[in-house]
Amino acid sequence: MLRREDILIVDGYNMIGAWPELDRLKATRLEDARDRLLDMLADYQGYLGLKVIVVFDAFRVPGVGAKFKQHRLGVVYTREKETADECIERLVGEVKSVRRDVYVATSDQTEQHVAFGRGALRLSARELLLAVEESRREIGKTIRKAPPPKRNPLGGVISDDVARVLERWRRGERAPGDSDKS
């Protein structure tokens, strides 16, 4: 089970192709599918408190690649002539330590074996989707169980005497001790 100090490295396009909702979005607009994946993984990261890095393959795109944060996620676009698999393997080597586990989420069998050989744990696209969906259900339950917000945010913060004076003022009444000076 993933823990707070663990790192999850996700093969972004692999998830997009494997998750039905994202696959449908990809058919019309790939950018929407990427954004939705990042939104879902940001919620998951926030729920578990672990670090998530999402890797997108830019193998055929010229350039030096890019790294940035979006929704507190690490997002990596690979360098020119670097596949997502190669980037993931490199990242596993960089972040692996004795104090935490590194998980690689991909359904690519070869990549799973290579990641496992480098000391990472495997997570299939389906397993990650189930975990993300479960976290969304848990978040929903927590929100439904939360008490409704108090109508008066000052309640319990001010004394009863002050609350009575404020209520009279709100109603347009004069409170005892109010002066006639206006």
Sequence and secondary structure as in RCSB ss.txt:
>XXXX:A:sequence
MLRREDILIVDGYNMIGAWPELDRLKATRLEDARDRLLDMLADYQGYLGLKVIVVFDAFRVPGVGAKFKQHRLGV
VYTREKETADECIERLVGEVKSVRRDVYVATSDQTEQHVAFGRGALRLSARELLLAVEESRREIGKTIRKAPPPK
RNPLGGVISDDVARVLERWRRGERAPGDSDKS
>XXXX:A:secstr
   TT EEEEEHHHHHHHSHHHHHHHHH HHHHHHHHHHHHHHHHHHH  EEEEEE  TTS S  EEEEETTEEE
EE  TT  HHHHHHHHHHHH BTTB EEEE   HHHHHHHHHTT EEE HHHHHHHHHHHHHHHHHHHHHS    
S TTTTTS HHHHHHHHHHHTT   TT  S  
